[in-house]
Every structure is written in structure tokens, then in C-alpha cells.
């Protein structure tokens, strides 16, 4: 996929995102992720209801009016997004795969960051860890789509390649959790996106979900919580590489974790809208 094709795909995704997300999404993102401080903006004449702590007494003493200082927030927020790829992301509902939903969510974050002047760092867990540099807006989205194309995850039209058979993710859970903790220690806002199908040690993740800046989103399809019909899914063991068959019948309908920082989003729902709502 050359640069012009990537830009065409980015334009298509951008148009789709803004048609399917609410207009207030930018404001919600901006109000949720706080900046690093306040920067003086200008003086305004005091009116009842203004915070008296911000009265500029020296300026007011030299004038016939009482003035207050106004400030604007310094943004500089870096949001770190972990995309946890797995073979089970390639199925979904009504021709929308779970992976497509996650790609659109990340695209939405890039586009919103372009409005709020934040930066999005995407770390992809696949057959290796891919760390994309912090970007925002269309530039970041172009970089992200280009990497997905290199991985063979999407085709030249920007659609998820459901025939992709070599999706491996052999990174140990301890390493994944350690990477997340590294960014949390730097006070970065961290978002996990995946279906958690490769989780074996729930205790590791349970402790992680108590962290203040952690936001964990599990994407699921109706099949993941099916109780009535058997569903056999053929995958490869991420450690041995051997084929294995997983029966998803009888999955518990309860949430995987009962934590405030943990949310579940169905691919059959209005997932972009729900993501923004759940984020705040």
C-alpha cells in the first residue's frame, strides 16, 4: 500500500468515524484527561460568581474595576493505547469484526487528539511488540494504518483481512503487565484494547485495574457470551504454535473483572459512542 492509498483509506475511516461518533466526544475526552497545569490567559472584569481566589488585587487597586485572572489548561497529555491482537479478534457480528471495532476506536482517539492537542502512542502486541511514536490527528492515523497494513491485518482498502492466519501473540502476560506498569509509573493515561482471550492469570490484571490512570476495555461479540449453541473456534497455541480448538459454549455472562477501571463493549453495540461514554 503506497502513501496515496494509505491517505485514501485514512480519509474513508475519518469520514466513517465522524458519521458514527457523537459531536460531544471531543469535549468529553478533553474534560476526562486533565493537563499538567494551568497557564494564564487574560484579565476579565469580576462578576458575581467568579472565584475570588483569582482576583488580581494589584491591578484592581489601580483601576475603577475589580479584575480576575483567567487561565487555560495546559494539555500535553500523552495517552498510551495497548492493542492486544489475537486470532479471536477476527470474528464479530453482522460483518463487523472485533478487530475492526478496535481499529475504529483507536482512529477516533487519534482524531480527537488532533482537536485537543494531545498525543496518542499506540503499542501493538502481535508476534512482537511494536511501539509507535506519539502522534495526533491524521498524521498519527496514517502511521497506524500503515503499520497494520505491514502486519497484514488490513488489506489495501483498509478492511480487516479475516483470512489472516498467522496472527500470533506469544508475549507472556507478565511482560504485558510490566509494560503497562512502566507507563503508569510515568503517570501516563493507559488504555488497554482487546478481548482478553489470552488472559490466564486474572490476579495479575486484577491488581493492575486498581491503578488510577488505567482504563481497560474488553471488546466482545454475542458469540463470546453464548450459552445455547456450541461454537468451535480453531486457533494456534501462542506458545507452542500447535493448532487447538476452543469451545466458546457456556461462557459466563458476568463481567471478567468487577473493577471500576474495567469496561466491556459489544461489537454489536454502538461501540464508538459507548467507548466515549464509558471512558468518562
C-alpha positions in Angstrom: 0.0 0.0 0.0 1.6 3.3 -1.1 1.2 6.7 0.6 -1.7 7.8 -1.6 -3.6 4.6 -0.9 -3.0 5.0 2.8 -4.2 8.6 2.7 -7.3 7.4 0.8 -8.0 4.8 3.4 -7.4 7.3 6.2 -9.9 9.7 4.6 -12.5 6.9 4.4 -12.0 5.9 8.0 -12.1 9.6 9.2 -15.4 10.1 7.3 -16.8 7.0 8.8 -15.7 7.8 12.4 -17.3 11.3 12.3 -20.5 9.9 11.0 -20.7 7.3 13.7 -19.5 9.2 16.8 -21.2 11.9 18.8 -20.3 15.6 18.4 -19.6 15.9 22.1 -16.9 13.3 22.0 -14.1 15.8 21.8 -15.3 17.7 24.8 -15.7 14.6 26.8 -12.2 13.4 26.1 -10.8 16.8 26.9 -12.6 17.0 30.2 -11.5 13.5 31.2 -7.8 13.6 30.6 -6.5 16.6 32.6 -3.5 18.6 31.5 -0.3 19.1 33.5 -1.2 22.6 34.8 -2.8 26.0 34.2 -1.5 28.8 32.1 -2.5 32.5 32.5 -4.8 33.6 29.7 -6.1 37.1 30.4 -7.7 39.5 32.8 -11.5 39.9 32.9 -13.8 42.2 34.9 -15.0 40.5 38.0 -18.7 39.4 38.0 -20.6 37.8 40.9 -19.9 34.1 40.9 -16.2 34.4 39.8 -13.7 32.6 42.0 -12.4 35.3 44.4 -9.1 33.5 44.7 -8.2 34.7 41.3 -8.8 38.4 41.9 -5.8 40.5 40.9 -5.7 42.9 43.8 -2.8 44.9 42.5 -4.4 45.6 39.1 -7.8 46.2 40.7 -6.2 48.8 43.1 -5.0 50.8 40.1 -8.4 50.7 38.3 -12.1 51.5 38.8 -12.9 47.8 38.3 -12.1 44.6 40.0 -10.3 42.2 37.8 -9.8 38.4 37.9 -7.2 36.3 36.3 -8.4 33.6 33.8 -6.5 30.5 32.9 -6.5 27.8 30.3 -5.4 24.3 30.8 -2.0 23.1 29.5 -2.8 19.9 27.6 0.4 17.9 27.0 -1.4 14.7 27.7 0.0 11.5 26.3 -2.4 8.7 26.0 -0.8 5.2 25.7 -3.0 2.7 23.9 -2.2 -1.1 24.0 -3.8 -3.0 21.1 -3.7 -6.7 22.1 -4.0 -8.7 18.9 -5.3 -12.3 18.9 -6.9 -14.6 16.4 -10.2 -14.4 18.2 -10.5 -10.7 17.2 -11.2 -11.7 13.6 -14.8 -12.8 14.3 -17.6 -10.5 15.4 -21.2 -9.7 14.5 -23.0 -8.7 11.3 -19.8 -8.5 9.2 -18.1 -6.3 11.8 -15.1 -8.0 13.4 -14.0 -7.2 16.9 -10.7 -6.0 15.4 -12.4 -3.6 13.1 -14.2 -2.1 16.1 -10.9 -1.6 18.0 -9.2 -0.1 14.9 -12.1 2.4 14.7 -11.8 3.2 18.4 -8.0 4.0 18.0 -8.8 6.0 14.9 -11.3 8.0 16.9 -8.7 8.7 19.6 -6.2 9.9 17.1 -8.7 12.3 15.5 -9.9 13.6 18.9 -6.3 14.1 20.0 -5.9 16.4 16.9 -8.6 18.6 18.4 -7.5 18.5 22.0 -3.7 18.8 21.1 -2.9 15.6 23.0 -0.7 12.8 21.7 -1.6 9.1 21.2 1.1 6.4 21.5 -0.1 3.0 20.2 1.7 -0.1 21.3 0.7 -3.2 19.3 1.1 -6.7 20.8 1.4 -9.1 17.9 4.3 -11.6 17.1 6.4 -8.9 18.6 5.9 -5.6 20.5 5.5 -2.6 18.1 5.8 0.8 19.7 4.5 3.6 17.5 5.8 7.1 18.5 3.3 9.6 19.9 1.2 11.3 17.2 -2.1 13.0 16.8 -4.7 13.7 14.1 -4.4 12.5 10.6 -0.6 12.0 10.9 -1.0 9.5 13.7 -3.8 7.7 12.0 -1.8 7.4 8.8 1.1 5.9 10.7 -1.2 3.4 12.5 -2.9 2.3 9.3 0.4 1.9 7.5 1.7 -0.4 10.3 -1.5 -2.5 10.3 -1.0 -3.0 6.5 2.6 -4.1 7.0 1.4 -6.7 9.6 -1.2 -8.0 7.1 -4.0 -7.1 9.4 -5.8 -5.0 6.9 -6.0 -5.1 3.1 -5.4 -2.3 0.6 -8.9 -1.0 1.1 -8.4 -0.6 4.9 -10.6 -3.6 5.7 -9.7 -6.2 8.2 -8.1 -9.2 6.5 -10.3 -12.0 8.0 -8.2 -14.6 6.2 -5.1 -13.7 8.1 -3.9 -17.0 9.5 -0.6 -16.1 11.1 -1.7 -13.8 13.9 0.5 -14.8 16.8 0.8 -13.1 20.2 3.3 -15.1 22.3 4.3 -12.2 24.7 3.9 -13.5 28.3 1.3 -11.9 30.5 4.0 -10.8 32.9 5.7 -8.9 30.2 2.5 -7.2 29.1 1.6 -6.2 32.6 5.2 -4.9 33.1 5.0 -2.7 30.0 1.7 -1.2 31.2 3.1 -0.6 34.7 6.1 1.2 33.1 3.8 3.9 31.6 1.5 4.1 34.6 4.6 4.8 36.7 5.2 7.8 34.4 1.7 9.0 35.1 0.6 8.3 31.5 -3.1 7.7 30.7 -3.2 4.0 29.7 -5.9 2.3 27.6 -6.0 -1.4 27.0 -8.0 -2.6 24.0 -8.5 -6.3 23.3 -10.8 -9.3 24.0 -8.6 -10.7 26.8 -8.8 -14.1 25.2 -5.1 -14.7 26.1 -5.5 -13.9 29.8 -4.6 -16.8 32.1 -3.6 -15.1 35.3 -6.5 -12.9 36.4 -4.7 -11.9 39.6 -2.1 -10.0 37.5 -4.7 -8.0 35.8 -6.9 -7.6 38.8 -4.1 -5.6 40.6 -3.5 -3.5 37.5 -7.1 -2.4 37.4 -6.8 -0.6 40.7 -4.3 1.9 39.2 -5.7 5.4 38.9 -4.7 6.1 35.2 -5.6 2.6 33.9 -8.5 2.1 31.5 -9.2 -1.5 30.4 -11.7 -2.2 27.6 -12.7 -5.7 26.6 -14.4 -6.0 23.2 -16.7 -8.9 22.8 -19.2 -10.4 20.4 -22.5 -12.2 21.2 -20.7 -15.5 20.4 -18.3 -14.8 23.3 -21.2 -15.0 25.8 -23.3 -17.7 24.0 -25.0 -20.3 26.2 -27.2 -22.1 23.8 -25.2 -23.2 20.8 -21.7 -24.7 20.6 -19.2 -22.5 18.8 -15.9 -24.2 17.9 -13.1 -21.8 17.1 -9.8 -23.1 15.7 -6.7 -21.2 16.8 -3.0 -21.8 17.4 -1.5 -22.1 20.8 0.5 -18.8 21.2 3.4 -20.6 23.0 3.7 -24.0 21.1 2.3 -23.0 17.7 0.1 -26.1 17.7 -3.5 -25.9 16.4 -6.2 -26.1 19.1 -10.0 -25.9 19.1 -11.8 -23.8 21.7 -15.4 -24.3 22.5 -16.9 -21.0 23.5 -20.2 -22.5 24.6 -21.2 -21.7 28.2 -19.2 -18.6 28.7 -20.1 -16.7 31.9 -22.2 -13.7 31.1 -20.8 -11.8 34.1 -18.0 -9.3 33.6 -14.5 -10.8 33.6 -13.5 -8.3 36.3 -15.6 -6.3 38.7 -13.5 -3.2 38.7 -14.3 0.5 38.1 -11.4 0.7 35.6 -12.7 -2.3 33.6 -15.4 -1.9 30.9 -16.9 -4.3 28.3 -18.1 -3.2 24.9 -20.1 -5.4 22.5 -19.2 -5.3 18.8 -23.0 -5.5 18.2 -23.5 -2.2 20.1 -22.8 1.4 19.1 -19.3 0.8 20.2 -17.8 4.2 19.3 -20.4 6.0 21.3 -20.2 3.6 24.2 -16.4 3.8 24.3 -16.5 7.6 24.8 -19.3 7.3 27.4 -17.5 4.5 29.4 -14.2 6.4 29.2 -15.6 9.2 31.4 
